[in-house]
Amino acid sequence: MRTSSLAQKAASILIPALVSVVALQVCEAQSTLDKIFHRAKAARSTTPSGLTNDKIVAGLKEALTISTRKAVTSTGRPNGFLENEAIKILLPDKLRKVGNGMRLIGMGSQVDALEVGMNRAAEQATPAAKQIFLDAVTRMSFADARQILSGGDTAATDYFKRQSSGQLSEAFAPIVHQAMENVGVVRQYDQLMKNPMAARVVASQNFDIDDYVVGKTIDGLFYVMAQEEAKIRKDPMAQTTSLLKEVFGKRQ
């Protein structure tokens, strides 16, 4: 009887303890499962980099807005084209020999005036790109943003080329033409065309001075934009906002 009483007493102590241990283990297991579930749920709503879709789009739009604003400001000011050797508009290759010949016979000032005028026209046209670029930013989808983020150093610039080149050409054409008339490019060009050799080259190539300057203006603008984009992607100092640091810093 004494042994049976002791066994019952031990059981009354051990069984509740075992139940408590099992219950604790079940709770811990449930907690672990909850954590795994929440992590999986979070993973489905974010990209592999840990950034939400909305944050990627917001970061890209901010980067594009900054880079386009800087590019437009840099090129759309006096000497923005003329004093930037990388984008300065020179005589077209077709007329380069004619220009060199004119310099040799003391007519270099006319060639210089023509080149200055073309660059002034480009500088006056560039600011019209600002709204066109902003419109392209608002049309950007998540797929576009993801492709830009994971793309090369100029993926955003390439996006703008695809989205905006046609609109830029249409917007720049009347501005360039009017600016060239105002600064004397048309007069200087007509003077150049009095040279028989230049006239023959232009006639044979179906050359249009307006189209040439518009094309060079767009090329120069995208060149500067690509430089600004590369800075934001690679240079922490160019990531001037916390959002840019978060989106582009994760790619370092």
LOBA-400619 format. One record per residue (C-alpha): residue number from 1; chain; y, z, x. Coordinates in Angstrom, 1 decimal. Last residue first. Layout:
N
<marmi seq="NUM" mol="A" y="Y" z="Z" x="X"/>
...
//
This chain:
252
<marmi seq="252" mol="A" y="47.8" z="-54.4" x="26.7"/>
<marmi seq="251" mol="A" y="47.0" z="-55.6" x="23.1"/>
<marmi seq="250" mol="A" y="47.5" z="-52.2" x="21.5"/>
<marmi seq="249" mol="A" y="51.1" z="-52.2" x="22.9"/>
<marmi seq="248" mol="A" y="51.8" z="-55.3" x="20.7"/>
<marmi seq="247" mol="A" y="51.4" z="-53.7" x="17.3"/>
<marmi seq="246" mol="A" y="52.4" z="-50.1" x="18.2"/>
<marmi seq="245" mol="A" y="55.2" z="-50.9" x="20.6"/>
<marmi seq="244" mol="A" y="56.6" z="-53.5" x="18.1"/>
<marmi seq="243" mol="A" y="56.5" z="-50.9" x="15.4"/>
<marmi seq="242" mol="A" y="58.2" z="-48.3" x="17.6"/>
<marmi seq="241" mol="A" y="61.1" z="-50.7" x="18.2"/>
<marmi seq="240" mol="A" y="62.4" z="-52.3" x="21.4"/>
<marmi seq="239" mol="A" y="59.3" z="-53.9" x="22.7"/>
<marmi seq="238" mol="A" y="61.2" z="-55.8" x="25.4"/>
<marmi seq="237" mol="A" y="60.9" z="-52.8" x="27.8"/>
<marmi seq="236" mol="A" y="57.2" z="-52.8" x="27.2"/>
<marmi seq="235" mol="A" y="57.1" z="-56.4" x="28.7"/>
<marmi seq="234" mol="A" y="54.0" z="-58.5" x="27.9"/>
<marmi seq="233" mol="A" y="54.1" z="-59.5" x="24.2"/>
<marmi seq="232" mol="A" y="57.8" z="-59.0" x="23.6"/>
<marmi seq="231" mol="A" y="58.6" z="-60.9" x="26.9"/>
<marmi seq="230" mol="A" y="56.3" z="-63.8" x="26.0"/>
<marmi seq="229" mol="A" y="58.0" z="-64.2" x="22.7"/>
<marmi seq="228" mol="A" y="61.5" z="-64.3" x="24.3"/>
<marmi seq="227" mol="A" y="60.3" z="-67.0" x="26.7"/>
<marmi seq="226" mol="A" y="58.8" z="-69.0" x="23.9"/>
<marmi seq="225" mol="A" y="62.0" z="-68.8" x="21.9"/>
<marmi seq="224" mol="A" y="63.9" z="-70.2" x="24.9"/>
<marmi seq="223" mol="A" y="61.7" z="-73.2" x="25.0"/>
<marmi seq="222" mol="A" y="61.7" z="-73.6" x="21.3"/>
<marmi seq="221" mol="A" y="65.5" z="-73.9" x="21.3"/>
<marmi seq="220" mol="A" y="65.5" z="-76.3" x="24.2"/>
<marmi seq="219" mol="A" y="63.0" z="-78.6" x="22.5"/>
<marmi seq="218" mol="A" y="64.9" z="-78.6" x="19.2"/>
<marmi seq="217" mol="A" y="68.2" z="-79.5" x="21.0"/>
<marmi seq="216" mol="A" y="66.4" z="-82.2" x="23.0"/>
<marmi seq="215" mol="A" y="65.1" z="-83.8" x="19.8"/>
<marmi seq="214" mol="A" y="68.5" z="-83.6" x="18.1"/>
<marmi seq="213" mol="A" y="70.2" z="-85.1" x="21.2"/>
<marmi seq="212" mol="A" y="67.8" z="-88.0" x="21.4"/>
<marmi seq="211" mol="A" y="67.9" z="-88.7" x="17.7"/>
<marmi seq="210" mol="A" y="71.7" z="-88.9" x="17.9"/>
<marmi seq="209" mol="A" y="71.7" z="-91.2" x="20.9"/>
<marmi seq="208" mol="A" y="69.4" z="-93.7" x="19.3"/>
<marmi seq="207" mol="A" y="67.3" z="-96.0" x="21.6"/>
<marmi seq="206" mol="A" y="65.6" z="-99.1" x="20.3"/>
<marmi seq="205" mol="A" y="64.0" z="-99.5" x="23.8"/>
<marmi seq="204" mol="A" y="65.0" z="-103.1" x="24.4"/>
<marmi seq="203" mol="A" y="68.5" z="-102.7" x="23.0"/>
<marmi seq="202" mol="A" y="69.1" z="-99.5" x="24.8"/>
<marmi seq="201" mol="A" y="68.0" z="-100.9" x="28.1"/>
<marmi seq="200" mol="A" y="70.0" z="-104.2" x="27.7"/>
<marmi seq="199" mol="A" y="73.2" z="-102.2" x="26.8"/>
<marmi seq="198" mol="A" y="72.8" z="-100.0" x="29.9"/>
<marmi seq="197" mol="A" y="72.4" z="-103.0" x="32.2"/>
<marmi seq="196" mol="A" y="75.4" z="-104.8" x="30.6"/>
<marmi seq="195" mol="A" y="77.7" z="-101.7" x="31.0"/>
<marmi seq="194" mol="A" y="79.8" z="-101.7" x="27.9"/>
<marmi seq="193" mol="A" y="77.2" z="-99.3" x="26.5"/>
<marmi seq="192" mol="A" y="78.7" z="-96.5" x="28.7"/>
<marmi seq="191" mol="A" y="82.0" z="-96.8" x="26.9"/>
<marmi seq="190" mol="A" y="80.2" z="-96.6" x="23.6"/>
<marmi seq="189" mol="A" y="78.5" z="-93.5" x="24.9"/>
<marmi seq="188" mol="A" y="81.8" z="-91.9" x="25.9"/>
<marmi seq="187" mol="A" y="83.4" z="-92.6" x="22.5"/>
<marmi seq="186" mol="A" y="80.3" z="-91.2" x="20.7"/>
<marmi seq="185" mol="A" y="80.3" z="-88.2" x="23.0"/>
<marmi seq="184" mol="A" y="84.0" z="-87.5" x="22.3"/>
<marmi seq="183" mol="A" y="83.8" z="-83.8" x="21.5"/>
<marmi seq="182" mol="A" y="84.4" z="-84.3" x="17.8"/>
<marmi seq="181" mol="A" y="82.2" z="-87.3" x="17.5"/>
<marmi seq="180" mol="A" y="79.4" z="-85.5" x="19.2"/>
<marmi seq="179" mol="A" y="79.9" z="-82.5" x="16.9"/>
<marmi seq="178" mol="A" y="79.7" z="-84.7" x="13.8"/>
<marmi seq="177" mol="A" y="76.4" z="-86.3" x="14.9"/>
<marmi seq="176" mol="A" y="74.9" z="-83.1" x="16.0"/>
<marmi seq="175" mol="A" y="75.7" z="-81.3" x="12.8"/>
<marmi seq="174" mol="A" y="74.5" z="-84.2" x="10.7"/>
<marmi seq="173" mol="A" y="71.1" z="-84.3" x="12.5"/>
<marmi seq="172" mol="A" y="70.6" z="-80.6" x="13.0"/>
<marmi seq="171" mol="A" y="69.5" z="-79.7" x="9.5"/>
<marmi seq="170" mol="A" y="67.1" z="-82.6" x="9.1"/>
<marmi seq="169" mol="A" y="65.6" z="-82.1" x="12.5"/>
<marmi seq="168" mol="A" y="65.3" z="-78.4" x="12.0"/>
<marmi seq="167" mol="A" y="63.5" z="-78.9" x="8.7"/>
<marmi seq="166" mol="A" y="60.9" z="-81.2" x="10.3"/>
<marmi seq="165" mol="A" y="60.3" z="-78.8" x="13.2"/>
<marmi seq="164" mol="A" y="60.0" z="-75.7" x="10.9"/>
<marmi seq="163" mol="A" y="56.4" z="-74.8" x="10.1"/>
<marmi seq="162" mol="A" y="54.4" z="-76.4" x="12.9"/>
<marmi seq="161" mol="A" y="57.0" z="-75.6" x="15.5"/>
<marmi seq="160" mol="A" y="57.4" z="-72.1" x="14.1"/>
<marmi seq="159" mol="A" y="53.7" z="-71.4" x="14.5"/>
<marmi seq="158" mol="A" y="53.8" z="-72.7" x="18.0"/>
<marmi seq="157" mol="A" y="56.6" z="-70.3" x="18.8"/>
<marmi seq="156" mol="A" y="54.4" z="-67.5" x="17.4"/>
<marmi seq="155" mol="A" y="51.4" z="-68.5" x="19.5"/>
<marmi seq="154" mol="A" y="53.5" z="-68.7" x="22.6"/>
<marmi seq="153" mol="A" y="51.8" z="-66.1" x="24.8"/>
<marmi seq="152" mol="A" y="48.4" z="-67.0" x="23.5"/>
<marmi seq="151" mol="A" y="46.8" z="-66.1" x="20.2"/>
<marmi seq="150" mol="A" y="45.4" z="-62.8" x="18.9"/>
<marmi seq="149" mol="A" y="48.7" z="-61.7" x="17.3"/>
<marmi seq="148" mol="A" y="49.5" z="-65.2" x="16.1"/>
<marmi seq="147" mol="A" y="46.1" z="-65.8" x="14.5"/>
<marmi seq="146" mol="A" y="46.4" z="-62.4" x="12.7"/>
<marmi seq="145" mol="A" y="49.9" z="-63.2" x="11.5"/>
<marmi seq="144" mol="A" y="48.9" z="-66.6" x="10.2"/>
<marmi seq="143" mol="A" y="45.9" z="-65.1" x="8.3"/>
<marmi seq="142" mol="A" y="48.1" z="-62.4" x="7.0"/>
<marmi seq="141" mol="A" y="50.5" z="-65.0" x="5.5"/>
<marmi seq="140" mol="A" y="53.8" z="-66.1" x="6.9"/>
<marmi seq="139" mol="A" y="56.1" z="-67.5" x="4.2"/>
<marmi seq="138" mol="A" y="58.8" z="-64.9" x="4.8"/>
<marmi seq="137" mol="A" y="58.8" z="-65.8" x="8.5"/>
<marmi seq="136" mol="A" y="59.3" z="-69.5" x="7.8"/>
<marmi seq="135" mol="A" y="62.4" z="-68.6" x="5.7"/>
<marmi seq="134" mol="A" y="63.8" z="-66.6" x="8.6"/>
<marmi seq="133" mol="A" y="63.3" z="-69.5" x="10.9"/>
<marmi seq="132" mol="A" y="65.2" z="-71.9" x="8.6"/>
<marmi seq="131" mol="A" y="67.9" z="-69.3" x="8.2"/>
<marmi seq="130" mol="A" y="68.5" z="-69.1" x="12.0"/>
<marmi seq="129" mol="A" y="68.1" z="-72.8" x="12.8"/>
<marmi seq="128" mol="A" y="71.7" z="-73.6" x="11.7"/>
<marmi seq="127" mol="A" y="72.9" z="-71.6" x="14.8"/>
<marmi seq="126" mol="A" y="71.5" z="-74.4" x="17.0"/>
<marmi seq="125" mol="A" y="73.8" z="-77.2" x="16.0"/>
<marmi seq="124" mol="A" y="77.0" z="-76.2" x="17.8"/>
<marmi seq="123" mol="A" y="75.2" z="-75.6" x="21.1"/>
<marmi seq="122" mol="A" y="73.4" z="-78.9" x="20.8"/>
<marmi seq="121" mol="A" y="76.7" z="-80.8" x="20.3"/>
<marmi seq="120" mol="A" y="78.2" z="-79.0" x="23.3"/>
<marmi seq="119" mol="A" y="75.1" z="-80.2" x="25.3"/>
<marmi seq="118" mol="A" y="75.6" z="-83.8" x="24.3"/>
<marmi seq="117" mol="A" y="79.3" z="-83.6" x="25.1"/>
<marmi seq="116" mol="A" y="78.8" z="-82.2" x="28.6"/>
<marmi seq="115" mol="A" y="76.3" z="-85.0" x="29.3"/>
<marmi seq="114" mol="A" y="78.7" z="-87.7" x="28.2"/>
<marmi seq="113" mol="A" y="81.6" z="-86.1" x="30.1"/>
<marmi seq="112" mol="A" y="79.5" z="-86.1" x="33.2"/>
<marmi seq="111" mol="A" y="78.6" z="-89.7" x="32.8"/>
<marmi seq="110" mol="A" y="82.2" z="-90.6" x="32.3"/>
<marmi seq="109" mol="A" y="83.2" z="-88.6" x="35.4"/>
<marmi seq="108" mol="A" y="80.7" z="-90.4" x="37.5"/>
<marmi seq="107" mol="A" y="82.5" z="-93.7" x="37.2"/>
<marmi seq="106" mol="A" y="83.3" z="-94.0" x="40.9"/>
<marmi seq="105" mol="A" y="81.1" z="-96.9" x="41.7"/>
<marmi seq="104" mol="A" y="78.1" z="-94.8" x="42.9"/>
<marmi seq="103" mol="A" y="78.4" z="-92.6" x="39.8"/>
<marmi seq="102" mol="A" y="78.0" z="-95.6" x="37.6"/>
<marmi seq="101" mol="A" y="74.9" z="-96.6" x="39.4"/>
<marmi seq="100" mol="A" y="73.4" z="-93.1" x="38.9"/>
<marmi seq="99" mol="A" y="74.2" z="-93.3" x="35.2"/>
<marmi seq="98" mol="A" y="72.6" z="-96.7" x="34.9"/>
<marmi seq="97" mol="A" y="69.5" z="-95.4" x="36.7"/>
<marmi seq="96" mol="A" y="69.3" z="-92.4" x="34.3"/>
<marmi seq="95" mol="A" y="69.7" z="-94.5" x="31.2"/>
<marmi seq="94" mol="A" y="66.0" z="-94.8" x="30.1"/>
<marmi seq="93" mol="A" y="65.4" z="-91.3" x="31.5"/>
<marmi seq="92" mol="A" y="67.8" z="-89.9" x="28.9"/>
<marmi seq="91" mol="A" y="71.1" z="-88.6" x="30.3"/>
<marmi seq="90" mol="A" y="70.8" z="-84.9" x="30.7"/>
<marmi seq="89" mol="A" y="70.5" z="-82.1" x="28.2"/>
<marmi seq="88" mol="A" y="70.3" z="-78.7" x="29.8"/>
<marmi seq="87" mol="A" y="67.1" z="-76.9" x="28.7"/>
<marmi seq="86" mol="A" y="65.7" z="-75.4" x="31.9"/>
<marmi seq="85" mol="A" y="69.0" z="-75.7" x="33.8"/>
<marmi seq="84" mol="A" y="70.7" z="-73.3" x="31.4"/>
<marmi seq="83" mol="A" y="74.4" z="-73.8" x="32.0"/>
<marmi seq="82" mol="A" y="74.9" z="-76.6" x="29.6"/>
<marmi seq="81" mol="A" y="72.6" z="-75.4" x="26.9"/>
<marmi seq="80" mol="A" y="74.1" z="-72.0" x="26.1"/>
<marmi seq="79" mol="A" y="77.3" z="-73.1" x="27.7"/>
<marmi seq="78" mol="A" y="79.3" z="-72.1" x="24.7"/>
<marmi seq="77" mol="A" y="77.0" z="-70.3" x="22.2"/>
<marmi seq="76" mol="A" y="74.1" z="-71.4" x="20.1"/>
<marmi seq="75" mol="A" y="71.5" z="-71.3" x="22.9"/>
<marmi seq="74" mol="A" y="71.3" z="-67.5" x="23.5"/>
<marmi seq="73" mol="A" y="72.2" z="-66.5" x="20.0"/>
<marmi seq="72" mol="A" y="69.5" z="-68.8" x="18.5"/>
<marmi seq="71" mol="A" y="66.9" z="-67.6" x="21.0"/>
<marmi seq="70" mol="A" y="67.8" z="-63.9" x="20.5"/>
<marmi seq="69" mol="A" y="67.6" z="-64.2" x="16.7"/>
<marmi seq="68" mol="A" y="64.3" z="-66.1" x="16.9"/>
<marmi seq="67" mol="A" y="62.8" z="-63.4" x="19.2"/>
<marmi seq="66" mol="A" y="64.0" z="-60.5" x="17.0"/>
<marmi seq="65" mol="A" y="62.9" z="-62.0" x="13.7"/>
<marmi seq="64" mol="A" y="59.6" z="-63.1" x="15.1"/>
<marmi seq="63" mol="A" y="58.9" z="-59.6" x="16.5"/>
<marmi seq="62" mol="A" y="59.8" z="-58.0" x="13.2"/>
<marmi seq="61" mol="A" y="57.7" z="-60.4" x="11.3"/>
<marmi seq="60" mol="A" y="54.8" z="-59.8" x="13.6"/>
<marmi seq="59" mol="A" y="55.1" z="-56.1" x="13.3"/>
<marmi seq="58" mol="A" y="55.3" z="-56.2" x="9.5"/>
<marmi seq="57" mol="A" y="52.2" z="-58.5" x="9.3"/>
<marmi seq="56" mol="A" y="50.2" z="-56.3" x="11.6"/>
<marmi seq="55" mol="A" y="51.3" z="-53.2" x="9.7"/>
<marmi seq="54" mol="A" y="50.3" z="-54.6" x="6.4"/>
<marmi seq="53" mol="A" y="46.9" z="-55.6" x="7.7"/>
<marmi seq="52" mol="A" y="46.3" z="-52.1" x="9.0"/>
<marmi seq="51" mol="A" y="46.1" z="-51.6" x="12.7"/>
<marmi seq="50" mol="A" y="43.0" z="-50.0" x="14.2"/>
<marmi seq="49" mol="A" y="42.4" z="-52.9" x="16.6"/>
<marmi seq="48" mol="A" y="39.3" z="-53.9" x="14.7"/>
<marmi seq="47" mol="A" y="41.6" z="-54.5" x="11.6"/>
<marmi seq="46" mol="A" y="42.0" z="-51.9" x="8.9"/>
<marmi seq="45" mol="A" y="40.9" z="-51.4" x="5.4"/>
<marmi seq="44" mol="A" y="37.1" z="-51.7" x="6.0"/>
<marmi seq="43" mol="A" y="37.3" z="-49.4" x="9.0"/>
<marmi seq="42" mol="A" y="38.9" z="-46.7" x="6.9"/>
<marmi seq="41" mol="A" y="36.1" z="-46.8" x="4.4"/>
<marmi seq="40" mol="A" y="33.5" z="-46.7" x="7.2"/>
<marmi seq="39" mol="A" y="35.4" z="-43.7" x="8.8"/>
<marmi seq="38" mol="A" y="35.5" z="-42.0" x="5.4"/>
<marmi seq="37" mol="A" y="31.8" z="-42.5" x="4.8"/>
<marmi seq="36" mol="A" y="30.9" z="-41.3" x="8.3"/>
<marmi seq="35" mol="A" y="33.1" z="-38.2" x="7.8"/>
<marmi seq="34" mol="A" y="31.5" z="-37.5" x="4.4"/>
<marmi seq="33" mol="A" y="28.0" z="-37.9" x="5.9"/>
<marmi seq="32" mol="A" y="28.9" z="-35.4" x="8.6"/>
<marmi seq="31" mol="A" y="30.1" z="-32.9" x="6.0"/>
<marmi seq="30" mol="A" y="27.0" z="-33.4" x="4.0"/>
<marmi seq="29" mol="A" y="24.9" z="-32.7" x="7.0"/>
<marmi seq="28" mol="A" y="26.9" z="-29.6" x="7.7"/>
<marmi seq="27" mol="A" y="26.6" z="-28.4" x="4.1"/>
<marmi seq="26" mol="A" y="22.8" z="-29.0" x="4.2"/>
<marmi seq="25" mol="A" y="22.5" z="-27.1" x="7.4"/>
<marmi seq="24" mol="A" y="24.5" z="-24.2" x="5.9"/>
<marmi seq="23" mol="A" y="22.2" z="-24.2" x="2.9"/>
<marmi seq="22" mol="A" y="19.1" z="-24.2" x="5.0"/>
<marmi seq="21" mol="A" y="20.5" z="-21.2" x="7.0"/>
<marmi seq="20" mol="A" y="21.5" z="-19.3" x="3.9"/>
<marmi seq="19" mol="A" y="18.1" z="-19.9" x="2.3"/>
<marmi seq="18" mol="A" y="16.4" z="-18.7" x="5.5"/>
<marmi seq="17" mol="A" y="18.5" z="-15.5" x="5.3"/>
<marmi seq="16" mol="A" y="17.8" z="-15.0" x="1.7"/>
<marmi seq="15" mol="A" y="14.1" z="-15.4" x="2.4"/>
<marmi seq="14" mol="A" y="14.1" z="-13.1" x="5.5"/>
<marmi seq="13" mol="A" y="15.4" z="-9.9" x="3.9"/>
<marmi seq="12" mol="A" y="13.4" z="-9.7" x="0.7"/>
<marmi seq="11" mol="A" y="10.4" z="-11.0" x="2.6"/>
<marmi seq="10" mol="A" y="10.7" z="-8.1" x="5.1"/>
<marmi seq="9" mol="A" y="10.8" z="-5.6" x="2.2"/>
<marmi seq="8" mol="A" y="7.8" z="-7.2" x="0.5"/>
<marmi seq="7" mol="A" y="5.9" z="-7.1" x="3.7"/>
<marmi seq="6" mol="A" y="6.8" z="-3.5" x="4.3"/>
<marmi seq="5" mol="A" y="5.6" z="-2.6" x="0.8"/>
<marmi seq="4" mol="A" y="2.3" z="-4.4" x="1.3"/>
<marmi seq="3" mol="A" y="1.7" z="-2.6" x="4.5"/>
<marmi seq="2" mol="A" y="2.4" z="0.8" x="2.9"/>
<marmi seq="1" mol="A" y="0.0" z="0.0" x="0.0"/>
//
